[in-house]
């Protein structure tokens, strides 16, 4: 029994000694993520413009075009083409007039259903092929952008500080009815092959932000905050991204 106890004590001492002598090293690592779309055949990218609606306070077409071009200049190997934004709504209506034999005027886009009148323009292969020939056959980025105000009410859980009779502080969850308002952003990015005018890939996104009813936020600020959330997903479609992390090594 004494010998067994001695062996146990000796083993524990060895473990403690090993742990005491162990050094921990934190090594940074990066994990690459392959892009969703193979763009190796392209040297240029043309963010052509968007059909947008929802809010009169933000021009979703111009703001989205400028923002994506700026992001692609710094985070993509493709050369960004600087050119005027295409009048896609007019192009869509002109094509519909030609097929119907009548004239139409652009209607305000307030709901997703209002986009249906214009969405056929993205399938117009001949039109996009001509655009591709004009700009040396780039990858073309276009689509729709809906940025609209929204309001919502319901039960919201929030943390509240409380103090007991001894003055001790603690935080407890409290459920209260609250009216909130904010904005919702629903872009659809469409990637078109400028060599033949066909759609290569399309992807839908949705982001929303809500504020307390007594809190005000400019529409443009909310738009940029929502775009910041989805820009990484947009970029991952075109170029490889890297996830940074750490690994622990023992010595």
N, C-alpha and C positions, 0 to 999 in steps of 0.2 A: 504493500500500500504506500509505503514511504517512497519507494522507487518510482511508482506511478506518479505521485504528487510532484516528485522532483522533475520528472520528464515534462509534466504539464507546465510547471513554473518556467522551466528552461525554454519551452516552445513559446510561451507568452512573451518572455523576454526577447526572444529572437524577432517576433513580430513587431514588438514595440521599437526595437533597435532598427529594423528595416524601415518602418514607417518614418522614424526620426531622420533617417539618412536619405529618404526619397525626396527628390526635387521635382517640382511640377512646372512644366513649361506650357504656356498657352501659345499655340501656333495659329496665325490667321490663315484661313483657306478661302478659296473662291470656287464656287460650283457653277459651271456654265450651263445656260439653258438655251437650247436651240430655238431659232425663230420659227414661227408658225408658217411663214411664207418664204420660199426660196427666191431671193431677189438677185442672185448672182449674175443673172443675164442682163441686169440693168446697171447703167452708170449714173443715171439721173432719176430724180423723182419730182413730179409736178403735182403739188396740192392745188387742184383746179378750182375748188370752191364747193359750196354745199347749198342745198335747198333747206332753208331754215324757217322757223316760226316759233310761236308760243308766247313770246314777250316782245313788246315794242321798245322796251328799255335796253335791250342788248341785240346787236346785229350778230346773230349766231354764225352767219356766213363769213363775214369779214374777220370777226374775232377768232373763230376756229381756224381759218386759213392762216392768219398771221401766227397764231400760237404754234400750230403744227409745223409750219415752215421754220420757225425759230428753233423748235426742239430738234428737228431733223438736221439742221445745220451743225449742231453741236454733238448730237448723239447718234448720227448715222454716217456711214461711209459714202452714201449716195450724194451726188451733187444736187442741191436744191435749185430749181428753176424759179427765178423771180419774173412773174408776169402778172397781168391783170387777172382778176378773178372772173371766171366764165359766167355769163348770164344764163344760168341753167334753167331758171323758171321760164324765161322767154324762149329758150330753145325747145323746152318741153311743150309750151303752148303752140309754137310755130309748127311743130311736128304734128300736134293734134289737129290744128286747123287744116293742115294739108290733107290729112286723112278724112276729116269730116266735111271739108269744103265750107267751113264757116269761120268766123273770127271769135276769139275769146280774150278775156282780160284776166290778169292775174288776181286771184282772190286771196284774202288774208288767211294765213295758216295759223289756226288756233289749236286744233286737235290733230292727233295722229292720222285720223281719217282724211284730213284735208291734204295730206301728202300724196294720196293715191293719184290725184290728177297729174302729178309731175313725175312720179317714180319711173315711168316708162322710159325716161331719158337715159337712165343708166344701162338699159339694154339696147340702146341705139348703137350698134356695132360700127356702122359707117361713120357716125359722128365722132366717136372716140378714136377711130382709126385716123381720121383727118387731123384731130388734135395731136395724136401721136406723131404723125408725119411732120407737123409744124414744129414740134419741140424735140425732134430727133429721137423719137420712140422711147420715151421715159416710162417709168412706172407712174401711173396716174392714181391719185388719191382723191376721192370725192365722197358723196353720200348725203345724209340728211342730219340735221341737228334740231332737236326740239328742246327749248329751254323755257319753262313755263312756271308761273307762280302756283303754289299749292297751299292749302290750309288743311289742318287735321286736328281733331280733338279726341281726347280719351284719357285713360288712366296712365299716369307716368310715375315711375319709381325714382325717387331722388334721395340722397343722403341728407340727414338733418342732425345737427349737433344738439345734444341734450345734456343736462347736468343734474346729478342727484342731490340729495339733501346735504351731502358732504362736499359738494362742489366738484365732484369728479366728472370729467367730461367723457362722453362716448358718442359714437356716431351710429344712428339707427336708420334703416331704410323706411321711407314714408311714401305711401301711394296716394297721389292726389290727382284730381281731374284737372286737365290743363288744355287750353287752346293754344295751338302752335301754327306758325305760318313759315313759309320758306319757298324753296324752289326745287324743281326736279329737272335733271338734265338727261336726255335720251338721244345720244348720237348713234348713227349707223355709219360706219366707215366701209367704203367700197373701194377695192383695189383693182384697177383695170390695166390690162396689158396694152401699152401704147403701140406695140407692134401690130396687133391685129384687132384691137378694140373690144376684146372679150373680158368678162369679169373673172378675175383670178380668185378672189376671196372677199367675203363681207363678214362683218361682225357687229353685233349690237351691244351697247353698254347702257347702264342705267345707274345714276347716282342722284341722291337727294340730300337736302340739308334743311333742317327745321329749327326755328328759333321760338323763344317765348313770345307770346302775343304782344308784349310791351317792348320787345327788342326789335330794333330796325337795322337792316343791313342793305347797302346798295346792291342792286341786281347784278351789276358788273363784278363786284367783289365776290358775290356768291358764285357767279359763273366761273371765275378763275379758280376758286377753291374747289369746286366740283371737278373741273378739268384737271387740276393737279392730282386728283385721286386716280384718274383713269389714264393719264399720259403714259405711265409705265407699261400698262397693258397694251396700249397702242404701239409703243416702240418695240415691244417684244414680238409683235407680228412681223416686223421688218428686220430686226437685227438681234443678234445673240445678246443676252443679258447675263450678268453674273450675280449670284447670291453670295454675299460675304458672311462668313461665320468664323468660329474658332474650334480648335481641336486641342485637347489636353494630352500632353505626353509626360510620362513618368521616367525618371532617370535615377 
